[in-house]
Amino acid sequence: MNQTFVYRKHLRAPFKSFVRIVMLIFLGIFIMTFGLIFTNHEKMNSYVPYVFGIVILIMFFCVLLEAGFFYHFLYKQFQSINITLTDEAIVYNTAKKQIIIPYEDIKKLAFPSIKYTGGWIKIVYKGGNIRLTVVLEHIGDFIYELKEKLDEREMSQVYNEKKLFSFFKTAVFADGSWERVYHNYKFQLAISYLSIIITTIIIRFFDHSNNSNYFIYVSILAPLLGYLFSEIIIGIKLNKQFITGELKLFPRYPIFEHKVFKISIMVFSIGYILILLVAVI
């Protein structure tokens, strides 16, 4: 049975969904900027709030225009890209053309990537090449299926087995990481916003130094560091689940992953707030 692969939904999303993402990010910038102004202990001129409002409005429209540019000239192309592994060939479709690559025409598989970070697979064939990034949905399954097709034709010479296995691990981790982002982003944003707000309140009423800017910036970093720490823990766990010598792994544990994510975010965020309280009181 032929299997078709597409890019992840955040790349295939319509423009209104893209704008929604931009607005959520901008809301964080707005809260942070408000916190920087609100924690300034010097007497504020009456016109400052109006200037602040105008600057934020201009920034929003500039970011929106930039987002529109990137969407139409970069992200929109992913909506129409899909790749199918048939019995005889790779079928690569874009909005403008279709490329059919018989497996016998494949000359080389290359894997420019950084382990557990990202990269792509480059399929070199007679007449050209195509590249597929780790943001391809279920790219681990794609790698496995492609290897099976090549091995059936005794074409293992077109890839380096060690590099292919290394990229497979990176691809599987990236695939799971995006799934976790989809599942957890609301919680991540809520904790990030809350971290900035609580920091702003503490600094406003308890801190009388000139270090408020640093505290506000760190209030954003704390939840982010918690997220990165959880990905490291999950990555270590995942590395033990791969079956040696095969492009297979034991089943994931989404409940465990979600628990690690939440605990890490909360520990780093609450830990930062406690350190802040000790520093200013």
TARA-V401381 format. One record per residue. BURIAL is 1 if it has 16 or more other C-alpha atoms within 10 Angstrom, else 0. Layout:
BURIAL, BURIAL
//
This chain:
0, 0, 0, 0, 1, 1, 1, 1, 0, 1, 1, 1, 0, 0, 1, 0, 0, 1, 1, 0, 0, 0, 1, 0, 0, 1, 0, 1, 1, 1, 1, 1, 1, 1, 1, 1, 1, 1, 1, 1, 0, 0, 0, 0, 0, 0, 0, 0, 0, 0, 0, 0, 0, 0, 0, 1, 0, 0, 0, 1, 0, 0, 1, 1, 0, 0, 1, 1, 0, 0, 1, 0, 0, 0, 1, 1, 0, 1, 1, 0, 1, 1, 1, 1, 1, 1, 0, 0, 1, 1, 1, 1, 1, 0, 0, 0, 0, 0, 0, 0, 1, 1, 1, 0, 0, 1, 1, 1, 1, 1, 1, 0, 1, 0, 0, 1, 0, 1, 1, 1, 1, 1, 1, 1, 1, 0, 0, 0, 0, 0, 0, 0, 1, 1, 1, 1, 1, 1, 1, 1, 1, 1, 1, 1, 0, 1, 1, 0, 1, 1, 0, 0, 0, 0, 1, 0, 0, 0, 1, 0, 0, 0, 0, 1, 1, 1, 1, 1, 1, 1, 1, 1, 1, 1, 1, 1, 1, 1, 0, 1, 0, 0, 0, 0, 0, 0, 0, 1, 1, 0, 1, 1, 1, 1, 1, 1, 1, 0, 1, 1, 0, 1, 1, 1, 0, 0, 1, 0, 0, 0, 0, 1, 1, 0, 1, 1, 1, 1, 1, 1, 1, 1, 1, 1, 1, 1, 1, 0, 1, 1, 1, 0, 0, 1, 1, 0, 0, 1, 0, 0, 0, 1, 0, 0, 0, 0, 1, 1, 0, 0, 0, 0, 0, 0, 0, 0, 1, 1, 0, 1, 1, 1, 0, 1, 1, 1, 0, 1, 1, 1, 0, 1, 1, 0, 0, 1, 0, 0, 0, 0, 0
//
